[in-house]
Amino acid sequence: MRQGMSRAILDALKVGGILAMTILAPNAIQCLKGGGNRKGRKNYAAQFQKSLYYLNRQKLIGLGRKNGKDTVYLTEKGRQKINEYEHNQLRIPAPRSWDKKWRVVAFDIPKQFKNRSDIFRKKLKSLNFFMLQKSLWVYPYECAEQIEYLRDLYEIRPFVRMLLAERLDSSKSLRQHFSI
């Protein structure tokens, strides 16, 4: 996918839906159809037009009319693409100093959602969580926002819990793992 402009369009649609596009580009549909005067436009307009065309062709966005205005909206496939972007870019920033508290993520996901459980576990590992047990993971820094996002993304909210602990019996190996 064309990265810059296409990503900006998808992000704008995710945040603000249809209104974002009608404000961001009130003539987006005309651009997509190839209409409008190109004189005076900079490369930005041509790039925007190509990005809209590409996203529509890939079925990541849709076209329509609302309240008599041409609109562009995010499709379900587009939502999935945005979630994929966010999933791949998810990071947990490490503060300068550790607050000496452990964040424990515990989950018991039913077997019918085994695929989601496996993906969730792999993501925890890629985020450098320490596995105490197969469904019990530890991290030393604030990560509630990221875990909330993953719980919603994988639709496993009822099966995942977060705990805040001041002491763990395996803290020496944990400190070594996290270099703290």
N, C-alpha and C positions, 0 to 999 in steps of 0.2 A: 504494500500500500504506500502511496505517496505520503511521506511522514508528516511534515510540518503543517501544511494548511488543512489536510484531511483530518488530522488529529485534532486541530483547533476547532474545526466544524463539529466533529463528533462530541468533543468536550462541551462545547457551547450548547449543543442540543441536549446533552445529558443533564446539565445544570438547569437550563431554563426551558427546555422543551421547544415547542413551536415558537413561543414569543421571542426566545433568544435569536432565532434565525430571522424573524421578521424585523427585528431591531438591528441585528448585525448586518443583514443583507436584505433590505426590503425588495430588491429586484432580483433575488436569487433565482427565481424560476425563469425569468427572462434570460439571465446569464446561462442557465442550464440549457435553455432552448437555443442559445446562440444569438439571442436578440440583443438589442441595445447598441449604442454607438461606441465603437472601440476608440475613437479619437479622444485623445486627452487622458486615456486610462494608462496606468502604469502596468508593469508586469504583474502586480498584485492581483488586478482584476482578472487577467488571463489565467493566473495560477488558481484563483478562487473558482473560476468557471470550470477548469479542468478537474479540480478536486470535487466539486459538486457532481459533475458528470460521472466521475469514477465511483464516488460513493453511491450514487443512484444505481449505476450499472451493477455494482456489487451487492445491491439490495440492503445496504447499511443505512440508507436514508430513504424516505418516501416523499412524494409530492402530493399536495392537496390544496384545498381552498377552505378557509375558515373566516367567517364574518366578511365574506367578499374579498378576502386578500389571499394571494398565493402564499402558501406556506411550505416549509420543509420540516419534516419530523424524523425522529430516530425510530428505526424499526427494531423489532426484537433481536434480529441478527446484529444490528448496530449496537444495541445494549450489551450483547454478549462480547462483541469486539472491544468495547470500552472496558468491560470487566476484565477481559484478558490483558489489556494494557495495564490496568491498575494492579492486577494480580502480579504481573511480571515486574512491575516497578516498586512494589511494596517493600519498604525498608523501615527499620526501627533505629532512629538516631540514638547514639550513645551519648549521654551527658558527660560533662567533664569529670564529675565526681559521682560515685555510687552512693545511694542512700541507705545501703546495707539492708535492703529488703529484697526478697525473692518473689517473683511473679510466677505462680504455678498455674498451669493450664491443665485441667483434667477433663477428659471426655469419655463418654460411653455411648458410642453411636451404634444404633441397631444394625444387625447384619444386612438388612435390606438396603442400607446406605453404605455398604462396604467401600464402594468406589470413592465416595465423598470422604470417608474416613481416611483412606489411603492418601488421597490428594492433600487433605488437611495435614496429615502427619508429615508428608514430604515438604510441604510449605513451612511447617515449623522447623524442620531440619535445615532447610535452605536459609531460614532467618537466624540460624545459629542457636536455637533453643537446645537445651541439654535434656536428653531423654533419661528420666529416672526409671520409668516403666513404659511399656508400649503406648499407653494412653495417659501418661503423666509426664509433663514437660516443664522445664524451669528456665527462667530468663531473669537477669538481674536488673533490667531497666524497664521503665514505664512502657507498656505495650498494649494497654487496654483498647485503644482506638484501633489498632491493627487487628487485634483478635476479634473485636466487634465486627469489623469489615469482613473478615474471613467467615465468621459465623453466619453472617447474612448472605454472603456470596454463595456459600455451599449449602445454604438452607439447613444448618445444623444447630441453630441457636438453642433449642431445648436440651441438647445433649452435651453442651460445652460449658464448663464452669471455670471461673478465674478466682484464684486465692492469692492473698498477699501474706507472705510469711516473713517473720524476722529471723527465725532460725531454722536450719535444716541439718539433720545429722550428717549429711554428706557435703557440708559446705566447703571443706578443704578441696575436694576434687572439683567442685563447682567453681571455686575461685580460680583454680588452675586453668580450667577450661575457658573461662572468660577473661583470664589475665587481670584479675582485680585483687 
